[in-house]
């Protein structure tokens, strides 16, 4: 129910509790409980009789956009992780969904340059290694020379990274120079590299290219909405596309 309510609010920008109850065929109490849960996760803001989509740019907010697509992407990505693996989870909302999916594992080590993702594993059996670095408040990523040096010195067999856009001309891009440096460093390590992104990112270009050569990627994990031309270009370049 939370996901359905969240999707309804995000599509409209704001919704009245009474209208949602009628539309979904449930009580207003049920709608309020869902909205309380969504507000606690930073996805919506509550007003008298109404809920509005939160308009920030941090991970909890972005996890509410294309919620079902990202949840399914995380399921596909989790199937790529094996018992005993040491993996790197970089940052982004799809990567955060992957962390949520993996936090019940008992024999797994996760390296991450993102404090939000590290906190997801709090109380779990997963071993977590945080890189260190300069702290970006909104994204909660750790960047800069310390983070780069840590990534170059740590071992991991699989890497899962997020992106902000892709076009045939630019390749995969991010809208943040410092985080792009971290992502490029991760991909250069030669592990099994996986890009996790929903299909809305295709056709968008941002300031910093992180990967213009699809052959360094083991796969791009996305949803079925990926444009046919983008899929063909990535597969022709050597990257498998998993939907």
N, C-alpha and C positions, 0 to 999 in steps of 0.2 A: 504493500500500500504506500509506503514512504516514497518509493521510486515513481509510482504513478502520480502521486500528488506533486512531487518535485518536478516531473516532466510537465505537468499541466501549468504550474506556476511559471516555469522558465519559458515556455512557449508563448505565454501571454504577457509576461513581465510582472503582472500582479493579478491576483484572483481573490474574490470574496469567499469566506468560509462557507456561507450558505449556498452559494452557487456551486462550489466544488462538491458539497454533500449531495445536492440534487443530481449533478452530472454523474457522479460515481456511484450513486445509490447506496450511500452509507450515512451514518449519523454525523452531525456536526462535531460531536465529541470525538469520533474517530478521526475526523479531519484535523481537529486541534491537536490530538496526540501526535499525528504524523508531522504537523507543522512544528510542534515543540521539538521533535527529534531532529528535524531538518535545520531548525534554528541553532540547536546545540552544535551542529556540525558546520555552522557558518555558511549554509547554503541559501537561507531565506531570512528576511527580516519580518517580524510580526508587528502589525498595527491593529487597531481596534476593528475586528471583524474582517481583516484582510491580511494577505501575505504578499510580499514582493520579493522578486529575485534579488539576492545580494549582488552588488555591482563592483566587487573587488576583483583582483587578478591573482589571488593566492591559490594554493592547491585545493583547499576545501571547496572554494567556489567553483573552480574548473572541473572538479570531480562531479559536480552536478550537471554540467553540460554534456550532452550525449551520454548520459549515465549508463543506459543499457548497452550501448555499443562498447564503451570502455570496460564494463564489467565482463563482457564476452571476450574482448581482447585479452584481458587478464587471465581468463580461463584457458585460452589458447596458449598464452605465454607460459603459464604455470606448468602446462603439460610438457614443456621443453626442459624443465628443471628436474634433475635426478637426485636421488638420495646421495648425500655426501658431497654435493657440489659446493664450490665457492664461486659465487656470482657477484656481479656488480649491478646495482640498480641505481641509475643516475638521478633523474628527477622527472617531474611532470605528473599530470593527473592519471594517465594510464599506468605509469610506473607505480604510482601510489596504490592503485587497485591491485596490481600484481603483488605488492608487499602485503596488502590485506589478505590476499588469497594464500600467501605462503607462510603467514605467521603461525600456523598450526604445525609446521614441519618440525621434526626433532633432530635431524642430522643435516644441517644446512648452515653455511656461513655466507653472510651478506656484507659486501663492501659498499658503502654509499657516501657520496659527498653532499647529502641532503638530510637535514635534521628532522624534517617532517617525516620522511620515510624511516629514519632510524627510530623515531618514537613509536611508529606503528608496531614495531616488534617488542615493545616494552612488555615485560611479563611473559614472553614466549620462550621457547627453548632454542630459538635461532640465535646463533652467534653473530654479533654485529660489529663491524669495524668501520669507524667514521674517519674520514680522511683528514679532517682539520682544514683550516684555510680562513679566508676573510668571509664574514657572514653577510649574506644578502637577506634583509629582513622579510620582504614580501614572499620571495620564492623559497626562503629557508635553505638555499643552496650555499655551499662552501666553495669559494673560488680563489683564484690567484695562484702565486708561485708555490705556496705550501701545499695546496690541494693538488696541483699538477705534479709536484715531486712525489707526493704520496701515491698517486695513481700509477706513476711510472715505477714505483718500487714494490707495489703490492701485486700478488699473483691472484688471478681469477680466470676461470675457464669460459665463462659466458657473461656477456654484458647486455643490459637492457636499457635503452636510452629513449628519451622523448624528444619530440621536435615540434616546431611551430608552423612549419610550412614545407611544401615541395612544389617545384616546377621543373620542367625538363631543362630549362636554362640554368637554374641555380642549384639543383639538387635539393637535399634536405637542409633546412635553415632554422635558425632560432632568432628571436628578437632581442637577444641579450649577448653582448660581446664576451663578457666574462664567462658566462655559462657555456657559450659556444667553444671557448678555449678548452674547458673541461671535457666537453663531449668529444671534441676532436682528439684529445689526448687518450680518452678511453678507447675510441675506435682504432687508434694507431697501435694499440697493444697487441692486436692480432688474435684476440679471443674470438669465440663465436659471437658475432655482433648481431643484435636484434633491435630494430626500431619498432617502438610501440606508438601507434598514432591512430586516431579515428579519421575517417575519410574526409571530414570537413577541412582538414589541413592541406589537401591536394588542390593545387591551383593557386596557392598563396605563396608569396615570396617575402622573406624578412631580411634583416640587415646582415646576418652572419651565416655564411655557409658552413655546415659541419660535415657534410658528406656529399661530394659530387660524383663519387665512384661507387656505384651500387655493388660492384664485385667484392668489396670488403665486408659486405653484409651477408650473414647467413640467411636472414629472412626479414621481411617487413610484415609485421603482424597488425592487421587493420580489420575494418568491417567491410561488408559486401557493397557498401556505397562507393568504394574506390572507383574513380573513372577508368573506363577500359583503356584509354590511351596511357594513363599513368601506370597501370598494371603492366601493359605491354612494354613500356619503356624500361621499367625496373627489371622485368624478367629478361629482356634483351640484354641488359647490362650485367646480368649475373646474379641478381638477388631473387630469391624465392618470395612470392607473395602469399601469405597465409591469411585466409578470412574465415 
